Amino acid sequence: MKTRLTVALVALLAGGLAFAQDKSVRSDLPPEDLARVIAVTAPTTDFSKPEPFENRPAGKGTTTKKPNADSFSHFLKNLTFEQEEQFKLGNALFRKIWVSSPSSTQASDGLGPLFNARGCQSCHIKDGRGHPPFEGQAENVSMFLRLSVPPGENDTRHSIDGIFAEEPGDPTYGTQLQDFAVPGLKAEGRMVIDYKDAPVTLGDGTVITLRHPTYSIADLNYGPLAENVMISPRIANPMIGLGLIEQIPAEDILALADPDDLSGDGISGKANYAIDPVTNTVKLGRFGWKAGEATIKAQSAAAFAGDIGISTPLVNKPYGDCTVNQPECFAMPNGEQERLGASEAPDPVLDLVTFYSQTVGVPERRNVDDPAVLRGKQAFYEAGCTSCHTPKFVTSRDAENPAHRFQLIWPYSDFLLHDMGEGLADHRPEGLANGFEWRTPPLWGIGLTKTVSGHTFFLHDGRARDLTEAILWHGGEAQAARDRFANMSKATRDDLIAFLESL
């Protein structure tokens, strides 16, 4: 099994990392502390008992309230009293329902004109995982379709060192299908999902029926889509632990990258990069299904504009994702108020929502010493799952917020791109990610999905109806680990699932 230190040395010697500024070993620690970090984050070989602090996935910030529907909505436990106030203000804005313009509530208008949701919590329901439409559900509120076309010869997108700020959207429908509109305007269209049963026989003869989705768009109201349009479905990700992820040193993530599989283990791992709109520099991508955003602030501003149609100082698009081929959209009023600022959500709205997103806590793990959970943990390791789902990191000592500094965290992700095979491919690139690659999603909190979100739909489009189905969809670099799971005895599979449900 490869370790972070081994891969880091191989990568450094090979000079295989994409950007020179990221090649160094993390610089925030003296040698003795670096040695401690390497030791504490090394993969365990003892599955007879829990590891020290394993029940505290967010370090000192781990929340310890009794599990319930609000388990993903608590602030990091190590915030100061003043920071708790900022968190609560940001939470109120995160829950805020925006309305169309003009409105008597001028601080809340500017919705759309085309949009996917009326507020952040409309997609991140209870700060948890989104889902595809339930059976019989006419309107979707936590899943949408990304749209893009291949770049043309005269590509005018902003770029730095070959990294582009965004993918070129459909000429008419932009970068995502907007299935809602303000009064007086038609929505762009309607997402259609057709499922086909795909039975899978496991090694012990058990048959699991997967559902294979096919996506299309109906009721287009602004003309046809481009012939070469690419469509990618996305559900909303949970909000927990994002600020801690942001403070994992880039060097530690890049130490796991092995794009040419120099280790020979069949696991590549590739970094994605994005342009930070605040600094106009290229940074390591960490957020989103394909690691297409580098910072929480950039992710938040993009979501305000793309999902809700609300402009911020960072992404000042008062008409959201409207395109020049939708003049009806630009004919609608927007919510900009000169007396309130230069955007529909002027400062400090974006800053407070960003702070909130950075300080949502991670719930305490449950049943870490349960024998079945410990057996399942060993099966998880032995199947090779930790080759991508890296258990633990130590955050930067230089983090701006003391609550994020030098914390041992357990996200179970390497935050790199991996080829997941044809079965999960969306055939749509994003940044350096190709149409087969996805960022390894963090697993912390996954066992509370049912409690918080009221469902157990997993993967980027919610096609998996439980954790077993999610594992069986793994292909590409994860095929060997998936096959090991499929060939386990039922008792061992149950133990592995019990381990995941403890996270």
C-alpha positions, 0 to 999 in steps of 0.5 A: 500500500502506498503511503503519502511520504513514498508517493511524495518522494517519487513525485518530487524525484520524477518532477511530475507535478503540474505547477512548480510552486506546489512541488515542495514539502509543506512549509508550515512545519519545522522538521520535527512536526513534519515527522509527527504529521507523517507518522500520525497520518500513516495508514494503520495496520492494527484493526483490533481497536480504534486509532487515537482520535478516530471518533473526532473526524474534525479534530477539536471542531468535531460536533458532539450533539446527539445525531438528528436531522440537524447534525450537518448544521452545527458550527465547529465546536472550537469557534470563539463566541464572536465567530459563533455570531458570524456563523449564525448570520451566515446561516441566516443568509444561507437559508435566505429565500430570494425573490424576484424583482422588483420587490418591497424587500429590496435586500432580498430581490434579484432572483434569477431571472432563470434559476435552479433554486431560490436559496442555498438551502434549497439544494443543500437541504439541511446542509446535506446531500441532494438527490434526484427527483423522488418518484412522482416529484414534479419539480427538482430542487437539489439536482441540475444538469451542467451544460457545455460545448467543446471550445471553438477555434476563437476561444475568448475565455480567461485563462492562466497557464492553460487553466481556463476560468470556466467551460464554454456553455451552450450558446443558448442555454448557458452553463446549466439547465435552469428549470425555474423562472421568475413570473413572466418568463419561461423556464429553460426546460425540464430534466428527464431521467430514464432508468434501466435495471442493470442486475449484478451478480456478486461472488456468493450469488447475490444479485444486486439490481443497479439502475442505469440512468439516461438523461435528456431535456424536454420542453425546451423554451428557447430553441434547440440545444447545440448539436455538440452539447455535453450534459452532466447531472449533479446533486448538491454535496454536503456542507460539512467540514469544507473549511478544514478541507480548504486548509489541507496543505496543497503539498499533502494532496499533491503528494498523493498524485501519481498521474503516470502510475509510477507506483504501479498500483493501478491508481493514478490520481490527478490534480485539477486546478482552477483560477481563484477570482480573488487573486487571479492566480491558479490554485489547486482545485478541491471543491465540486464533483470534479474539483473545479473550484479552488476556494469556498468563496469562489464556489459560493459566488459561482453558486449564487450566480449560476444556481440562484441568479444572484450577483455578488462582488466576485461574480457580478452577473445580475442576470445569472446564466442568461445568454445573449440568445435569451433576450427575454431574460435580459428584458426582466428587471434585476435586483441591483440597488445603488444604495445597497451596493454594486451587486444584488448580494453586496458585501458582506453577504458573500463573506458571511456565507463563505464564513458559514460554509467554512465553519460548518462542523463534522459530527462525531463518529459513532460505534468506532469500537464496535467489532463489526465496524473494526472488521469492516474497516480492515476490509475497507483497507484490504480491498484497496479503498484507501488508495483514493479515500485517504483517511486522514490529514493534518491541516495547515498551521498557517490557517487564517482561522485558528479553528482550522489550524493544525487539526487531525481530520478524517475526511476519507478522500485524496481530493484528486481526480480518478478515472471511474470507468465508462459506467460513471462517465459523463463524457464532459470535461471540466478544467483538467478533468476529462469525461471519465474522471471525478474527484474522490468524494469525502466520506465523513458524515456519509453514515448520517445521510438518511438521518439528515437528508431523508434518503440514501442516494449516492454518487454524483447523480444519486443513481445509487440507492444505498452504499452497496450500489455506490460501491458496485458502480465503481470502475476504472481505477477503482475496478479492482477494489470494487471486484474485491468487495463483490467477491467478499462474503456477505458477512464481510460486506455487511461489516464494510458497510457498517464501517461506512455507516459509522463515518 
